[in-house]
Amino acid sequence: MRKWIVALSLPSIAFAPVPAMAQERPWEWGWGMHPGWWMWGAGGLVMMLMMLVFWGLVIAGLVFGIRWLVRQGREEQPDRALAILRERYARGEINKEEFDARRRDLGGRAA
């Protein structure tokens, strides 16, 4: 029975000094020797900007990836209003000037 108690208590004995080591010890650092002292200068600004660029790229990649996946199942839809306008012009219901004026109104490009 004593062997089990010793075996189970060894991990707790091994990790006992960890909380004491995790405490801050300002007396060991001296003036300006904090482990993250460089983060308050230009190095910290560069690191912050790089982090913003990284997360911006990640978010933009996700947005473009989702948009690409959503569009995969769809075919390009031709402009129905412009198609009707071309049909009316082909049948002779409207003349060239009226066709051009309405195409400009619809925002269509040249045929």
Number of C-alpha atoms within 10 A of each C-alpha: 5 7 8 8 9 11 10 11 11 11 10 10 10 9 9 11 10 9 8 8 9 8 8 10 10 10 7 9 11 9 8 9 11 13 8 9 11 13 13 9 9 10 12 14 13 12 12 13 12 12 12 12 12 12 12 12 12 11 12 12 12 12 12 11 11 11 11 11 11 10 10 8 7 8 7 6 6 8 10 9 13 18 11 11 19 16 13 14 16 11 10 10 11 14 12 10 9 13 17 17 11 15 18 12 9 13 10 13 9 7 7
